[in-house]
Amino acid sequence: MIKRQGSPQPFGAVVTENEVNFSVQVPGGKKCELLIYRAGKTSPEQCFEMPEEEGIGEVRFLALEGLDPKKYEYNYRIGKKICVDPYVKEIAGKETFGVRKNLQEHQIRGKLVSQEYDWGDDRRLHIPWNQVIAYSLHVRGFTRHSSSKAAHKGTFQGIIEKIPYLTDLGINQIQCMPVYEFEECDNGHINYWGYGPGYYFAPKRSYSSGKSASRELKDMVRECHSAGIEVVLEMPFDAGISPQTVVECLRFYMFEYHIDGFVVNPYVVPWDILSMDPFLKDIKLMRKDDGFQNVMRRYLKGDENMVNDVIWALGHNSGYDGKCNYITTHTGFTLLDLVSYDGKHNEANGERNHDGPDYNYSWNCGAEGPSRKKAVVSLRKNQVRNAFQLLLTAQGTPCLLAGDEFGNSQKGNNNVYCQDNETAWVNWSRLRTDDSLFRYVKALIAFRKAHECLHRETALEGMDRTACGMPDVSYHGENAWRVKSEVSSRQLGVLYSGVNKQDEACFAAYNMHWLEHSFALPSPGKGKKWYLAADTADGVLEKPELLEEQKSIDLKARSISLLVSR
């Protein structure tokens, strides 16, 4: 190996045809050495000094010629401490998830990763915000359960195996919880989710089924793109990270991995810095916001004084602020648990049930936890269908939580951050024993996609934009054109006019009251009639049925009806 001068940019180890360039930030006055190991060995084979006087500012750098990246690994010794490169592209020594052992220095090392990869004609998909049906998942938990029947459980390859399932459901974007290298054994708990400090540039080694996490993440992205599915990474980052590092990291995944978008924590990362970056304008930037969630959860369980908030939530357009619509996410209950538990049940976490959110706006439908009472079971099924109808008839980009579409449960645990077991893993058994909910959600997604008025590209204005005789959106109550917005009201009707002559108008009637109500119907348009397309009390109709009574529709307690004009 021959030491060369090297380049201060970019940070990390960059493999080229003739050499490997190393660049690292080191505090002033500190001694720094580059340690080179034979792959798999825990003692350095060679050491190269990186003198401060040869650096620039706090950046030390050099290049090594004649270094075979496939045969060697590296670390730094800064002062007397062995340090893994914070810009490392892949980690050696962390092949198995959740192994609790005292790792000695040198046992975790940086791998030298070549950027060579055959992407073919792969490109980011750029699916418009209003056409996205998102699906939030944990790479390990999605296929780790034995019921997944995946050959490569808990890995990027496992996601590839489930692509036919996702496309069948109608999903065209997956949002992955952290896939970078994080420490999962910390403070006596398993860090299952991956939040906290990490090596943000390195895909997690234990999420690969082979020897290269970086290659398998690329495989997953390429195969998802081939199936018409965008890949979005959740990048929460840790408090105190520099905005520069964040921007560099997102750019890296955008260019190196063809990632379509990111979910970031706006409380850690300045949103303005990201939104102004010229490169990041080419991808989707998202941020979690529980405004839609809280409104719809409260409306679902029948809270009073919610109608005006529901009108806002139904009309929210995600493309303007990067906030997707979700009713459930990894923090909090699954959808089945949301309608099965009044309170959280996190005892297994070992924190005396003090962890996790206390306010979930949930309702157990009459019994806490699993129940055999027919009335309770029936009501819960109906409430789950109501939730999906609220989510998929709202204008904003919907995001489903993995497993909700077939009734996955976490047994009332609303904070499974430390549960790397069957509590947190998606249990696919229910899908095989009863796929009725899956078929319902699949049909609703298809209906949403087929009716552009339910997912307009631009914000609703309440005006006649196509000279069709009705505004793009109008709101109704039990009387047409009159919203009953009193505190006690739990009824709302929303009429969406067709975007063009081919698009049918849709009328959604929401009754979250525990009593039946009759809704007067607005006119369906000249020469047209109302057809019932879906009713949460009965299911989605394969072929919409003509309503016998065209002036009104009776809604059962806690039910939603969806009508089309033909």
N, C-alpha and C positions, 0 to 999 in steps of 0.2 A: 504494500500500500504506500502510495506517495502522497504526502500532504501538499495541497495547493492553497492559494489565497482564499478562494471561495467568494461567495456573494452574501451580503447581509439580508437579502430578500429572495424569496419569502421565508418566514419562520418555518422551522421543522426540518425534516430530512427529505430532500428532493432527489429522486433517482433519475439520472439521465443515462445516455448511452455509454459515456466514457467515465463518469464519476458520480459521486454522491455528495451533494452540498448540505452542510449542516449549519443552522443558524438558531441561536437561542438568546433569550434575554437573561442577563445576569446582573445583579446589583453591583454597583461600583465598589471596588475594594475587595471583591470576592475572587478567590482562585477558581478557575473552571477547567475541567478536563473532559474530553470526549472518551468514553469507554466503549471499546468494540469487543463483542462476544461472538464466539462460534454459536450458531443457532442451537438453542436448547441448553447451553452451558451457563453456569452461574458465576463463573470467574472470568474477568476480562482477559482477553488475549493480548490486546494492545491498548495503550493510553496515548492520547494526543493533547498536549496543552493548548489552551485557547487564551493566550495572554490578553490582558485588558488593553494594553497599548496597541494591539493589532485590531481591536474592535472599533466600533463607531457608537458613541454614547454608551448605552447599556447592552448593546448587541455584540455578541461574539460569533464568529463564523469561520469556517474553513471548508475545504473540499478534499475528498480522498479519491485518488485515482487508483484503479485496480482492485476495488472492493466489490466482491460479488454479493449483491443484495439478497440473493437466495440463501446464502450460507452464513450470513452474519446478522447480528442484532446490536442494539446500542442503548446506552444511558449517558447521563452526565454526572460528574462529581463536582458539586458546587460547594466550596468550602470543604467540609468533611461529610456532607450528606450526599447520598446517592439519589439522583432525581430522574424521574421519567420525563421525557420531553412533553410539555403541555400541548404541543402541536403534533404529537405522534399520530401517525395514520393507522396504526394497528398495534395491538398489544400481544406480547407473548407471556405465557405464565398464568393466564386467566381463562383456560379452556373450558372449565366446568362451572356452571352457575351455582352460587350459594354454598360453596365449599368453605367451611369455617376452619381456617388454619392460620397459624402465625407465619406470614411470609417474611422471609429474611431479605435483607438488601441484596440486590442483583437478581432476585427471583422473578420480578416483573421487569420486562425489558421492552424497548421499542423495536418493532419490526420495520424493515426497509421495504416499502411498498412501491412497486412500479405502477405507473399510471396507465400502462398499456392494457387495453380492454377492447374487445370487438363489439362496439355498440350497434354495428350495422347502420340502418337508417333511423335509429331511435331518436326521438325528439320529445321535449316536454309537450304535453297535450294541449294546454291552454283552453280547457273547457270553460265556457263562460260561467260566471258565478251562478246565474239563475238556472243553469242546467245541471248543476252538481247535486248528486245524492251522496252525501258523505257517510263514512262508517268508521267509528273510532275503535281501535283495537290495541291490545298489548301483544307484541310479537311472540313472546313466550307463552302467555296465557291463552292465546287464541287457539293453539293446537296442542298444548301440552297434555290435556286430559286424554285418557285412553279412549274415550268415546269419539274423539276427533277422527280416529282411523287414519291419521296422517302417518306417512312413513318416516318423516323427519320432524318429529314433534318438537314444538317450542322453538322453531328456527325460521329464518328467512325462507328456506325451502318449503317449510310447512305452509307459509302464506301462499307460495306459488301453487301448492297442491289444492288450495281452497279457492283459487281464482274462478274456476267454473261455477262454484257455489255463489260467489259474489256477483258475477255477471248474471246468473239466473235470477237472483234477488232484485237486480236492477241498480247495483252500486257502481258508481264510476269515480269514486275517490276514497282512498283509505287514509286515515289519520293515525299514525303510529306513535304510541307513547315512546319515551326516550329509547333510542337504539344505539346511542353512543356508549363508550366504556365507562361504567360507573362502579363504585364500590358497593356491592350488595350485602356484605357482611359488616355491619357497623353498629356499635353500641348495643350489642346483644340481640338485635333484631335483623331480619332479612329486609333489605331495601328492595322490595319486589318491583315497585313502580319505576325507580331509577332517578327520582328527583334528588337534587343536591349536587355537590361537586362531581366533576367527571373529566375524562379526556374527550372533549367534545368533537374532535376531528377523527376519532377512531371508532368505527362500528364495533359493536360488542362481540367479542370473540365467542362467547358461549351461545350466541344466537346463530352461529353458523354450524352446519352439519359436517363440514370438512375442515380444511386447514386455513381458509382465507375468508375472514368476515367481510372484507372490503369487496371481494369478488362476488360473494353470495348476495350482498346487499344490491350490487349492481345487477345481478341476475334477477332479483326480485323486482327491481324498478323496471328493467327492460321487459320482463314478462307481463307485468301489470300494464305497462304502456301498450304492449301488443294487444291486450284485451280491452283497451279503452279505459283503463283505470288510472287516475292520477295517484301519485304518492306524496303525501304531506307528512313532514316530521314535526313532532312536538319537541321544541327546544326551550325548555323553561329557564335554563342557565341558573347559576348560583348568584346570590346577592354579592355585589362587589366586583363582578366581572367588568372589564373595560368595554365600552361601546365599540372600540376598534376591533377587539377580539371577536365580538358578536358578529359584526359585519363581515369580517374575514371568514368566520366559520360558515355563515349562511351562504356566502358567495362560493365557498369551497364545495359544499354539498350541491349547490345549484349547478356548478360547472362540472365537477368530478363525478357526481352521481345522478345528474339529470333530475334532481328533485323538483317537484312542481310547486311546493309551497311550504310554509312553516307556521306553526302555532307557537307564539312567543308570549312571555309574561310581560305585559306593559309596565308592571311595577318594578321590574328588574332592568328592562331594556327600554331606553327612551324611544317611544314609538316614532317621533318625528325624524330621528336619525335614520331609522330603517326605511320609513316611507319616502325619504328624500334621496336615498341612495340610487344612483342611475342604473346600476345592474339589477337591484332587487325590484325595480319597477316591472321586470319581466316575469315575476312569479307572484303567487298568492301569499300575502301576509295576513295572518289571522291572530286574533286574540280572544281568549276566553272571556265570556261575559254571561252572568247568570240572570240577566234581566228577563229574557224570554222564558227561561226555565222557571223562575219563581212565579211569574204571572200565570203560566199555563198549569203549573202544579196546583196553585191555589184555586184556579177556575175549575180544574178537574175534580177537586175534592168538594167543591160547592161553596167556597167562601163567598161572602157577600161583597158588593161594591167592586166587582172586578170587570164589568163590561167595557168600560172605557179603556182600561189597561189592555184588555184582550184585543180591542180594535187596533191599538198601537202595535201590539206584538204580531198580529196577523199581517200587518202591512210593512213591517220592518224589512228593508232591503240590505242584504249582507254585502253586496258589492261596494257599498259606499264606506263602510267602516271595518270590514273584515271580521264581523261578528256572526258566526254561524248560529243557527237555531238548534237548540238541543233541550230535551226534557230530562234526560239522564246522561251522566258522564261518569268517568271513573271515580271521581270524588262524589260520594253519595250512594244512594240506593240504585240497584238495577230497576227496570221498569216493573217487573213482577213484584219485587220487594217494596216498591213505592206504594203499591196498592195492597200490601199484605202486612205491613208493620207500621204502627204509630210511632215507635221509638227505635233508635239504633240498638243493635245487639253486637257490640264489639268486644265482648269479654275475652275472646280468644287472642286478642292483640296484646293482652297482658298489661293494659293501662287502666284497669278497673272501669272500663267503658267511658272514660273521660275524653278519649280521642274521637276525632271525626266530628262533622257538623251536627249541632244539636237541633237546628231548625231545618227540617227537610220538607215541610208542607206535604207530608204523606198522610194516608188514611188506610187503615187496615180492613175496611169494608165490613167490620163487625166482629172480627176475631183476630187476635195477634198471632202471626205466623201461619204455618200450614194448617189447613182446615179441610174437613170432609163435608161440611155443611153445604148442601147444594146451592142454597141462596147466596152464601158467601162466595163460593167458587164461581158461580154464574156472574155475580156482580163484579168480581175481580177481572174476569175475562172481558167483560164489557168495558170496564174502565181502561184496561190496556188498549183495547181497540179505539176508545175515545182519545187516548193520548196520541196514538199514531195518526189519527185523523186530524187532531189539532196541529201536529207537527207537519204533516204532509199537505195540508191545505193552506199553510201560511206562506207568504211570499218569499221570505228569506231562505237561504241555503240550509236544508235540513241535515242534521248529523245524527245518525243512529248509534247507539252503544252496542257493540258486538254481543250477540246472544239475546238481546231484547226481543228480536223478531221471532223467537220461539220459546220465550219465557225462562231464560236463564236466571238463576237465583244465587245470591251470596249469603243466604240464610239470615238476612237482616243485618249483615255487617256492612256499614256504609263507609269503611275506611280500610280497605284490604291491602294497604301499602306494604304490610309485612307478612302477608299470607301467600307464600309460594307453594300452594297446595290446591286441593280440589275446591276450597272455598272461593278462591280467586280465579281459578282456571275456568274457561267456558266449558260447560257441560252440554255436549251435543245429544245426550240421550233423549231429552224431551222432543227434539226435532223428529226422531225416528218413531217415537210412540204417538205423537200427535202433531202433525204439521199444519193444522188448520190456521194457526196464527201466522205462520210463515206465508202461507198462501194468501192470507188476507193482506199482509203488508206488501207482498210482491204485487198484488193487484192494485193496491193504492199507489205504489210507486209508478206503475205503468200508467195509471189514470192521470197522475200528476204530469208525467212526461208528455202525455197525449194532449193536454190542455194547457196551452201557453198562458192563458189568463191566470192560471194558478202560480205561475213563476215568471212574471214579466221581467224584462231586462232592465227597465227603468222604474223609478218609484211611482206608486199610484198617486193620482192627482185629484180624483173625484170629479173628473170632467169627461165629456164625450169627445174622445180623441180620434174616433174613426167614423164619425157621422152615422152611427148606428142607432141613435135615438136613446141611448142610455150611457151614463158615465162609466169610466173604467172600473170603479168600485162604488157601491152604495151600501148603506147599512140599514137594517130593518129589525123589527121586533116581532111581537105577535101580530101587530098590524104592519102592513107593508109601508115602507118609507118612514117608519117611526121607530126609533130605537128606544126601548124601555130601559133607561139607564139609572133607574132608582137604585138605592142601596140594596134593596131586596132582590133585584132582578138578576137572574142567571141565564137569561135567554138572549140570543143574538142571531140575526140572519145577515149573511153577507152575499151580495150579488156581484159577480165579476163578469163584465161584458167580454165578448170575444175580442182577441187582439186583431183578427182579420176575418174575412168571410168564411174561411175554412175552420176557424176556431169556434167551438161552441161556448156559449155563456154557461156559467156554473153558479149555482146557488147553494151555499152551505148554511144549514140550520143547526145551531148549537143549543142544546137544552141540558144544562148541568144542574137543573133543579131536581129534587127527589119526587116531583110530581109531573104528570103528563101535561103537555101544553100544545096548543094548536097554533100554527104559524100561517098567517095569510101570505099568499105568494104574490110577488110582483109579476108584472107581465113578462113572459118569456121572449117577447119580440113578435113582430108581425108575421103571421102565418106559422108560428112555432108553438110547440107544446113542451111541457115539463115531463122529463123522464127520471125515475129514481135510479141512481147508479150505485149508491152505497148507503147502508144504514148500519150503524154500529150494533144495533139490537139484533140484526139479522145477518149481516155480512155484506161483502161486495158482490154485486151481481155481474155475472159474466156478460150478460147483455142487458143494458138498462131497460127497465120496464115502464111503460106509459102509466102515468098517474091517472087514476079514474077521476079523481077530484082535482081540477086544475086551479081552484081558487085558494085552497089551503092544504096543509099537510099536518097530520097529528104525529107528534114526537113523544115516544115513551120517556119515562123518567131516565135521566142521565144517559142521553143518547144524542147522536149526531147523524143527520141525513145529508147526503150530497146529491144534488140534482143537476141535470144537463138539459139545455134547451135545444130542441131539434125541430 
